[in-house]
Amino acid sequence: MRLLVFFGVYEAEASFAHVCLDQILDILRDHTVHLVIQDDASPSRLGDRLAAGVRARLGDRVRVVRIERSLGFHGFYERRLSMLDQATQWGETFDYVVQLDPDLHFCSRKLAEVLQSPRLPELGIVGPAVQMRKRDYLLFLADFLPAGFRRRHKGELLEHPWELRRVRRVWWHDIGWQALRGGFRGRIVTGALQVLSWKSVLAMRDRGWLSRRRRPVGLIYQDDVLIASFLAALGHPLRDLQEVVPTWKAEMFLAATTTAEEIRRRGFDLIHALKNDAWAHALREQLPLPPVRRDAEEGGVFRPRPNGA
């Protein structure tokens, strides 16, 4: 398949982003991968350094899109939607967009099975599905009011505190109403790992949803919430990874006391979030991605080793 891998980075991820990037490119080695690295104004130009490290593998199939002024923690949907909008203008065709965060760590190659599964839908999104907290879903609903609270602005940046200064409808209100009519009740695929159908991306583009001016804003800033609502408005499915590969196991909220032995014992294929600290770096070293092996009894076909083998 032709895959567009979206890898967004910022300076605080400089010590470990290359580990996750190497893992995903290794897992997707049997596919034609186009990589876009989005650099959120890192002073060390992390995006360029990561691209240089993988260009021997990908050649001209790697791009760096640099944001010259950081969008900050609350710039989630602006970074994601602007990237998808740009990608639809490149004249390239893909099967899926794979988005992943650098603080993921793959303990197995089972994501390759997901992409080979006959259960993988042609439309919609696949990934670790979660239910929004009731509080967050109420904030989503609050954004449908014609006026009300919004995130505080500091120039073009959104900040966490609220302010009672929204006097117009949020920019996505009509899409949100369609999503509610389509059955959206707060089930999303976390933005840490998503496999999004390119056909769904084009459907969003054709409706003008990716190129809209993203003002005025309200309380919702998460890209995974908006992508899920866009898909519900389109009537495209949202699938948990276990619905595609039933043996998939992941821990998206790993406790910082978890040991490598416990992770092996529980058979996790993916863990999150490993940041820039001694515990996380130790887990990366102790849980390397299993190598691909040639299985003689399978007629010389390459098969991933079992987790921990």
C-alpha positions in Angstrom: 0.0 0.0 0.0 0.9 3.6 -0.4 1.0 5.2 3.1 1.5 8.8 4.2 3.1 8.8 7.6 2.6 12.0 9.6 5.1 12.6 12.3 4.8 15.8 14.3 7.7 16.8 16.6 8.8 19.6 18.9 12.1 20.3 20.7 11.3 18.4 23.9 11.1 15.2 21.9 14.7 15.5 20.4 16.2 12.8 22.6 13.8 10.0 21.6 11.8 10.9 18.4 14.3 9.0 16.2 13.5 5.8 18.1 9.8 5.8 17.3 10.5 7.0 13.7 12.9 4.2 13.1 10.4 1.7 14.5 7.5 2.8 12.3 9.6 2.8 9.2 10.8 -0.7 10.0 7.3 -2.0 10.7 6.0 -0.5 7.4 9.0 -1.8 5.3 6.8 -3.7 3.0 4.8 -0.6 2.0 5.6 2.5 -0.1 5.9 5.1 2.7 5.8 8.8 2.2 6.9 10.6 5.3 6.0 14.2 6.3 7.7 15.5 9.4 6.0 18.5 10.9 8.4 20.5 13.0 6.8 22.8 15.6 9.4 25.6 15.5 12.1 23.5 17.2 15.3 25.7 17.8 17.5 22.7 16.8 15.6 22.1 13.6 14.7 18.6 14.8 12.6 17.9 11.7 15.5 18.4 9.3 17.8 16.3 11.5 15.2 13.4 11.5 14.7 13.7 7.8 18.5 13.5 7.2 18.6 10.3 9.2 15.9 8.5 7.0 16.6 10.0 3.6 18.8 7.1 2.6 15.8 4.8 3.0 13.1 7.1 1.6 14.8 9.4 -0.9 12.5 12.1 -2.1 9.6 10.5 -0.2 10.3 12.5 2.9 9.2 16.1 3.5 9.7 18.5 6.3 7.0 21.1 7.0 8.3 23.6 9.5 6.0 25.8 11.6 8.2 28.9 12.2 6.3 30.0 15.2 5.2 27.3 17.7 1.5 26.7 18.0 2.0 25.4 21.6 0.3 22.5 23.4 -3.2 23.7 22.3 -2.4 23.8 18.6 -3.4 20.2 18.0 -6.2 20.5 15.4 -4.5 23.4 13.6 -1.3 21.3 13.1 -3.2 18.2 12.0 -5.8 19.8 9.7 -3.3 22.1 8.1 -1.1 19.1 7.3 -4.0 17.1 5.8 -5.0 20.2 3.8 -1.5 20.6 2.4 -1.2 16.8 1.6 -4.3 16.9 -0.6 -2.6 19.5 -2.7 0.6 17.6 -3.4 -0.9 15.6 -6.3 -0.1 12.3 -4.6 -2.5 9.5 -3.9 -2.4 7.3 -0.8 -4.3 4.5 0.7 -4.1 5.6 4.4 -2.6 8.3 6.5 -0.7 6.9 9.6 -0.3 9.5 12.3 1.7 8.7 15.4 3.3 10.6 18.3 7.0 10.3 19.0 6.3 9.2 22.6 4.9 5.8 21.4 6.9 2.7 21.6 6.2 -0.5 19.6 6.9 -3.7 21.4 5.8 -5.9 18.5 5.3 -5.7 14.7 1.6 -6.4 14.9 0.7 -3.0 13.3 1.8 -4.7 10.1 -0.9 -7.3 10.6 -3.5 -4.5 11.0 -2.6 -3.1 7.6 -2.8 -6.5 6.0 -6.0 -7.5 7.6 -9.2 -8.0 5.5 -11.0 -6.3 8.3 -9.3 -3.0 7.7 -12.0 -0.7 6.4 -11.6 1.3 3.2 -13.3 4.3 4.8 -12.9 5.8 8.2 -10.3 5.4 10.9 -8.6 2.7 13.0 -6.6 3.0 16.2 -6.9 2.8 20.0 -10.5 3.8 20.6 -11.5 5.6 23.8 -14.6 7.2 25.2 -14.3 10.9 26.0 -14.7 11.8 29.6 -18.1 13.1 30.4 -16.6 16.5 31.2 -14.9 16.7 27.9 -18.0 15.6 26.0 -19.9 18.4 27.8 -17.3 20.9 26.6 -17.9 19.5 23.1 -21.6 20.1 23.4 -21.0 23.6 25.0 -19.3 24.7 21.8 -22.7 24.4 20.0 -24.1 27.3 21.9 -24.2 30.4 19.6 -22.0 32.2 22.2 -20.2 31.4 25.4 -16.7 30.3 26.6 -13.6 29.9 24.5 -10.0 29.2 25.2 -8.1 32.3 26.0 -6.1 33.8 23.1 -2.5 35.0 23.2 -2.0 36.2 19.7 -2.6 33.2 17.4 -2.0 30.8 20.3 -4.7 29.1 22.3 -4.2 28.7 26.0 -5.8 26.4 28.6 -7.8 29.0 30.6 -11.4 29.8 29.6 -12.8 33.3 28.9 -16.4 34.3 28.4 -15.7 36.1 25.1 -17.1 33.9 22.3 -19.8 35.8 20.6 -20.2 33.8 17.4 -20.5 30.1 16.5 -17.4 28.0 16.4 -16.0 27.4 13.0 -17.0 23.7 12.9 -20.5 24.0 14.4 -22.3 22.7 11.3 -20.0 19.7 11.0 -20.6 19.0 14.6 -24.4 19.0 14.3 -24.1 16.6 11.4 -21.8 14.4 13.6 -24.4 14.4 16.4 -27.1 13.4 13.9 -24.7 10.7 12.6 -24.5 9.2 16.1 -21.3 10.8 17.5 -21.4 10.4 21.3 -17.8 10.9 22.2 -16.1 7.8 21.0 -12.8 8.7 19.4 -9.5 7.2 18.2 -6.7 8.7 20.3 -4.4 11.0 18.3 -1.4 9.1 19.5 -1.9 6.5 16.7 -4.4 6.7 13.9 -4.8 4.9 10.6 -7.0 7.2 8.5 -8.4 6.4 5.1 -7.2 8.6 2.4 -10.7 8.4 0.8 -12.1 9.9 4.0 -9.5 12.7 3.9 -10.5 13.5 0.3 -14.2 13.5 1.4 -13.3 16.1 4.0 -11.4 18.2 1.4 -14.2 18.0 -1.1 -16.6 19.5 1.5 -14.1 22.3 2.2 -13.7 21.2 5.8 -9.9 21.2 5.7 -9.4 24.6 4.2 -11.8 26.6 6.4 -10.6 29.5 8.4 -10.4 28.0 11.9 -11.9 30.9 13.8 -13.9 31.5 15.9 -12.8 28.9 18.4 -14.5 27.5 21.5 -13.3 25.0 24.1 -12.4 22.0 21.9 -8.9 22.1 20.5 -8.1 18.3 20.2 -7.5 17.0 16.7 -8.7 13.5 17.6 -12.1 14.8 18.7 -12.6 16.8 15.6 -11.4 14.1 13.2 -13.9 11.6 14.9 -16.7 14.1 14.6 -15.9 14.8 10.9 -16.0 11.1 10.2 -19.3 10.7 12.0 -20.7 13.6 9.9 -19.5 11.7 6.8 -21.0 8.4 8.0 -17.5 6.8 7.9 -16.7 4.1 10.5 -14.4 4.4 13.5 -12.8 1.1 14.5 -10.7 0.0 17.5 -7.5 -1.9 16.6 -8.9 -5.0 18.3 -11.8 -5.0 15.9 -9.3 -5.4 13.1 -6.7 -7.7 14.9 -8.4 -9.2 18.0 -5.0 -10.1 19.6 -3.8 -6.5 19.6 -2.9 -5.2 23.1 -1.9 -1.7 24.0 -1.5 0.5 27.1 -2.0 4.1 26.2 -1.7 5.4 29.8 1.3 3.5 31.1 2.2 4.1 34.7 5.7 5.4 35.3 6.4 2.5 37.6 5.8 -0.2 35.0 8.8 -2.5 34.4 9.9 -4.1 31.1 9.2 -7.5 32.5 5.6 -6.6 33.3 5.1 -5.2 29.8 6.4 -8.5 28.3 4.3 -10.6 30.7 1.1 -8.7 29.7 2.0 -9.0 26.0 1.6 -5.3 25.0 2.1 -4.5 21.3 2.3 -0.8 22.0 2.9 1.4 25.0 2.4 5.2 25.6 3.6 7.7 26.7 7.4 7.4 27.0 8.9 10.9 27.5 12.4 12.3 28.1 13.2 10.7 31.4 15.4 7.8 32.7 12.5 5.4 33.2 11.3 5.9 29.6 14.7 5.7 28.1 15.4 2.4 30.0 12.2 0.9 28.6 13.2 1.8 25.1 16.5 0.0 25.5 15.0 -3.0 27.3 12.1 -3.5 24.8 13.6 -3.3 21.3 11.4 -3.9 18.3 11.6 -7.7 17.5 13.5 -8.4 14.3 12.0 -9.8 11.2 12.9 -13.4 10.6 12.7 -15.8 7.7 10.4 -18.6 8.6 11.5 -21.7 6.6 8.2 -23.6 7.1 6.3 -20.6 5.7 8.1 -21.0 2.4 10.7 -18.4 2.9 8.2 -15.6 3.8 9.4 -13.1 6.3 7.4 -13.2 9.5 7.8 -11.0 12.6 9.1 -12.8 15.7 6.6 -13.2 18.5 6.8 -10.5 21.2 9.8 -11.2 23.4 11.2 -14.0 21.1 
